[in-house]
Amino acid sequence: MESPLVVGVDGSESSFVATDWAADEALRHGLPLRLVYASLWHRYEGAALASGLDRPDGQVFADNIVGTAAERVRRRTPDVKVVTDVLPEDTVSALLREGRHAFALVTGSRGRGDIAGLLLGSVSLAVAAGAHCPVIVVRGDKAGLAATHDRITLGVGDADVDSAAVRFAFREAELRGCTLDVVRAWCCPAHATKDPPLLAGDPARYHEDQASTLLDEALEAAVQNHPDVHVKRATVEGPARKVLLARSAAADLLVVGARRRHSQFGMQLGRVGHTVLHHASCPVAVVPAS
């Protein structure tokens, strides 16, 4: 059975934007679209359900949310198969479980319950930090959301030699027929003068060359497997999070590998992933290592 593209919906404007984006993505890939709303209404309206009421208010609300999202998909992309489900659990747990059998998870950048002024909702951040499949957080400006740039940006990190993120970005660029902008950020450390004597004459050049070598190694297999993808490579001096944010302004999708760490608060993303999810000018795909 084909793995679906799963979208977390909650009736917010952000989730409508995510649903529209996911409908277009499902059409590109020829995938079914699964719209999921997680709700614990039954815990609070169990008495009404037990008393024989046909449809408690919580169930009506939940059914309306998934029904509205499904109708939106049918009008936008009538050829996409769409199914809906209301899951009796908290949203993060539901989406993480759904992600075990999904092609990818799609969320909006903020939900109905998020505090005004937040740049990214707690659900989107938790799902991106913990999912076993790619997570796309749909955010950004109108141009990025409308995919008018005809460009995908891939940020290459230290562990991205033929990584899941690299493979994901190449497949996406091939399917869209767009340019793949591959970026490796580098910095010349303050202690560069302690480099081996052979390199001490031009430490910046050494670190840039190292970045270029890693970029070539990271892309070698993908370039061979996707010869029709137009790839633009760049090594850019500066912190990776700042470099990628700047590049996101001219991209339809920013792809990064998951940089996760365990803490007392559970699984968390690294600084680069955390920053781009909060501030990127286009949708962001966080792809865990396979």
N, C-alpha and C positions, 0 to 999 in steps of 0.2 A: 504494500500500500504506500502511495506517495506521501511523503511528509508534508504537512501543510505549512503555510505561513500563518503564524498565530498573532493576533492583535488583541491587546488588552484594551477594552472599551469601558467607559464609565459615564458617558453622556456629556462630558466636558467639551469645550471647543477644541482643546488640545487633542482629545481623542478622536474627534471628527477629522482633524487634519491628518492624524496618524492613519486613520482608516482609509482616507483618500490615497495617501502615499502608498499604503500597503496594497490597495486594490490595483494600482498601476504596476507595482512590483510583482504581484501574483500573476498578472497578465503577461508580463515580460517572461517570466519563468514557466508559465503554464502550470502553476500550482493552485491547489484549492486554498481557500482563505477561511480560517477558523476564527470567529469573533467570540471572545470570552469576556464575561463579566463575572467577577468574583464578589459574592455578597454573603453576609452572615444574617440576613433578614430573618431566617427561620428560627434563629436563637431568640429573637425578640418578639416574634409573632407566632410562636409555636402554639400558644393557646388558641389563637384565632383559627389556625389550621386544623387543630384537633377538634374544634367546636363545629366543624363542618362548613365553614365559610368557603365559598368556591375559590376565590382568589384574594388572599390577604394583600394589603397595600404594598408590602415589600416585594411580593412576587409580581404584582402588576408593574411596579417601578422597574424591576430587573428585566422583565420581558419587554417593556417599552424601550429600554436602553439597547438591548441587542437587536430588537426588531427595527428600530430606527437606523442603526448602523448597517444592518443587512440591506435595508431598502436603499440606503445611500450607495452601497457597493453595486447593487443591481442596476441602478440608474447610470452609474459612472462606467462600469465595466460589465456589461450583461453576459459576457462569455466566461466570466470567472465563477467557478462553483463556490458557493458560500454556505457555511454552516454556522450555527450559533449554539452557545451553551452558557448556562448560568451555573456557576460552581459554588457550593456551600462552604467556602473557606476564605481566609484572608487573601488579599490580592497578590502579595509577593509570593506566598507559598504556592498559590494556584498557578501563577505564571512560571515559576521555576519548575514546577512539575510538568507543565505543558511543554516547556522547552526541551525536555528529555526526548521528545518525539517530534520535534518541529524542525523545519528547514531553518527558521529564524523566528525570533520574537520581535514584535514591533510595538512600541509604546509612544505615547505623546510625551512632551517634555514636562507637563504638569497635569495633575488630576483635579477633580472637583474639590477635594478636601485640603489642598495645599494652601499655605499661607500666602496672601497677596504679596508680591514682590520677590518671591523665591524664583531663582533662575532655573531650577530643576527640581522636580518633585521627588519625594523620598522613595516612592515605588520605582520610578524609572532608574534611580541610582542603585537601589538594592538589587533590582533584576539584572542590570548591566554588570554588577559586581559578582553575581552568583550563578548566572545561567551557564548551562553546558553547551549552548548553541549560540550563534551570533545574535546579538541584540542590537536593533536599530532604534535609536531614540530620534524621533522626528521633531526637529527644531530648525530654527534659522530664519533667514529673510525670505521675501517672496521669490526672488530669483533662484535661491537654492532649493526651495520647496518645489518650485515649478520645473526644476531640472533644465534651466535655460543655458547653463554654462557649457554643457556637453563635455564635462570633465569630472573625473573621480580623482581624489587625492588619497594616496596611501602613505602613511607615516611608517618608516622602517626603523625598528629598534634593534637592540643588541641581539635578541633571540629570534629574529625574524628570517633566518635562512630557510627558504622554502617552507615558511610557516603557514598555518591555516589562514591568517590574515592576508598574506600575500596571495594565496590561491583564491580566496574569496574576492579580492579586489580585481584580479585578472579576469575571473569568470564574469564579474559584474560589468567590467569595461567591455569585454567581448560581446556580451549580450546587448549592451546599449549601443555598441559601435562608437564609443567615445574615447577620448584621450585619457590615458592613465598617467597622472602626475605623481611620480614616486620621489619621496623626499627623505633624506637622511640628515638630521641636524648634528652638528658637531661643535665642540667648544675646545679652546686651547686653555688647559688648566693653568691656574696661577703658578703651580710648581713646575711648569714646562721646562724651566731651565735645568731641572734635575734629570731630564731625558738623557739617554746615552749620548756620549760625546759626538757620535756621528750625526746625531739629529739636532744637536743643540744650536746649530747655526740657523735653522729655520723651523722651530717647533710647530708653528701654525700650519706650515705646508705638510709636515708629517701627519698631524691629526686630520687634516683634510684628505690626504691620501688614504689614511686608514678608513675614513668614512666612505670614500669612494670604493675601496676594495670590499668592504662589508656590503655595500649596496649591490655590487656586481654578484657577490656570492648569494645574497638573498634572492635575487631575481633570476638567476641562471636557469633553474628548472622551469619556472613559470614562463619565461620568455620562449623557451623551446616548445612548451606545451601550448602556447597561445601566440603563434607567430603573427597573427593578424592584428594584435592589439598594438596601437600606437603608444609607445612608452616614452615619456620625457623624464629623464633622471636629473636630480639636483642634489648637491650637498650644500647645505646652508649653515653658516656659522650662527650659533645662538641657542638658547634653551629650546628643546623640542616643543614644549607646549606653546611657546610664543610663535615659533616658526609655523606650526600647524594651524594655529588660530588665524594667522595672516593668510595662509593658503586657502583656508576654508571659505574665504570671501569670494573666491572664484571657482568654487566646486559645487557639484550637485550631491556629492556624498563624500564624507571623510571616513576612511577606514583605518582603524588602529588595532593592534593586538592587545589582548587583555593583559594588564600588568597588575595582578592581584596579590594581596598580602593578607595574612591572618592577623587579627588584633582582638582585643577584648570585646570589640563590638561586632566580631564576625568577619566575613570576607569583605575586603575593601579593594577598590581600584587604586592604582598608583597615581602619581601626581599628573602625568600627562593625560591619562584617560579621564580622570576626574575633571581636569580643567576644560578639555574640549567638550565634554558632555554639558558643562555649564555655560560655555561661551561661544561655541562654534556658530558660524553663520550658515550652516547647512546641516542636514541630517548626519548623524554619526553612527557608524557601525562598529561595535566593539566585538572583536572575534577572539574567543578563547583558544588556547593552544589545543590541538587535536590529540 
